[in-house]
Amino acid sequence: MANVSSPATAIHLTWAKSHEKRRYELTANGVVLGSLQRVGFWKPASHAEFQGQSWSFQRSGMANTKVLQEPGPRLMAEFKANWLGGGMLTFADGRKFQLTAKGFWRPVWSWINDRGETLVEAMPHNKSVVLLGAAGAENYQSDSYLPVLIMLSWHQILQTNDDAAAVAASAAAG
């Protein structure tokens, strides 16, 4: 992947369920780049690792998720979800990224920067992540925000699925 010369070249990554319970691995051409471990069953927390970096994502309330840099933990960013399946991620340095979710049967989750550029698309139906344009090629390893965007998107997708399952179970019980 490091030999890709065009910054416009998209990079395709894939999430795969690990043999460990509630753990997913992010791969590129079979090479594991990172992992996301859900903490407990239907708990609003995950531990993420990506090429030597690690974070924990901890939901507080129904709409906020704190991104904590490990070791520490140190508050790195905060995600505020909206009712439409997306939200806004604000880093401690003030940089903001918007998460959008479009589509019902095959949703596409996208991270958009403050210039309106789509950087990352995550597709739960085929467990893929695509880094686009400015996020692609040589930038994905040098941009300190991208690993957090990639890992948090999968956390949010799993959290949304858990929330939907809880609502369905509650409705069935009632």
N, C-alpha and C positions, 0 to 999 in steps of 0.2 A: 504494500500500500504506500510506502514511502516513495516509491518510484513514480507515482502519478504526477504528471507535470502540469496539468491544467487545473487552476483553482476552481473552475466550473464543474469539474468532474465530481459526481455524487459518490459518496461512500455508503455501501450497504452493510448493515450490521444485523445480527439476528439474536433474539432472545431464545434460550432453550431451558426447559425445566431440568434442574440438576437431579442427581440421585438423592441428594439431601432434601429433606422435607422443607417445603416453602422457600426454596432457593432457586434462583434463576441465574443463568450465566449469559453474558453478552459476548458474542463471538464475531469474528471477522475471518472468513475463509477457514473456519475450524479452529482458529486460535482464540483462546479465552482472553478477553480484554478486561473484563470486570464481572462483578456479581452483585445481586440484590437478594438479601435474606430478609424475609418477613419475620417479624418478632412476634411469636405467639399466634394463636388462631383468632382471626377477626380483630386483631389489635391494630391500632392506627400508627404503627411504627415499622421502619425498615432500616437495615444497615446496608450501606452500599460501599463497594470498593471498585476502583477503576485505576489501573496501572500505577499502583503505589499510593494512591490517595484514598481516603475513606471519609464517609459522612454518615450521619444518622438523620433520618427524616421522621419527625415526630409531630403527629397531628395534635393540635390543641383546639378543642371545640369542634364545631362542624365544618368550619371554613378555613381554618389556618393550619399551616404546616411549617414547622421550623426546620431549617437546614442547618445542622450542626457539623462543623469541621472536626474531625477526629485526628489525633487524640486531643483531648481537652475536656470536654467539648467546648467549642467556641462558636457562637452564633454567626453564621456566614450569610444567611438569607432567610427571608420569610415569604411563603407562598400564601396568597389569599384567593381561595376558590370562589367562583361564582356559581350560580344555579344552573348554568347552561353547560357545565362540564369542563370549563376552562378556568382561567384565573390569571393573576399577575404575580410574578416572582420578582422581589426586590432584594438586591444584594446590599450588604452593609455599606458598600461604596456608592450606593445610589443607582447603580445600573439596573434597568428593568427589562424584563422579557415577558411577553404575553403568551399564555398557553390557550389554544383554541381547540375545540373538538367539533368536527363537522361530519355529518352522516349518521345514520341510525344503524343499519344492518352491518355496514363495514366502515366504522368511523375511522377518521384520520385525525390524530392529535398533532398539532403543529406548534413549534416555538417560534415566535416572531420577535425580532429585535426592535429597538426604538426607531429604526429607520424604515420599518415596515417590511423587512426582508425575512422570508421564511428560512430558518437555519436548520431545523430538525423536524422530520415527520416520523411519527411512530404509528404503526398500524397493528392493533391488537389481533386482528383476525389471522394474520400470518406471522405474528411475532417479529416484525421487522422494524428497523430504524434506518432512515435514510438521512445522511447529512448532505445538505444542498448548498450550492453556490459558495458564499463566503465561509460556510462551516466545513466545506468539503476539502479534499486533498490535503495540502500541507498544514492547513489551519486547525484541523481537529485535534492535533496533539499539542499545539501551542496556545490555543485559546483556553484560558482557565475556567471560563463559564461553561463551555460545551459539555464536559463530563458531568457536571451537575445537572444540566438540562436533560441529557440523555437518561441519566439514572432516575431523576425525579419524575420524568414522564412515565416510566414504567411503574414507579411507586404509585402515581396518581391513577393510572389505568387499573392497577390491582385494587386500589382503595375504592375506586368507583364500582368495580365489580363486586367487592365485599359489601358496599353500601346497598347496591341493588339486591343482592342476595338476602340481606337482612330485612329489607322492606318486603320482599316477596315472602319470606318466612313469617314475618309479622302479619301480613295480610292473610296468609293461609291459616294461621293460628286463630285469627279473629273471625 
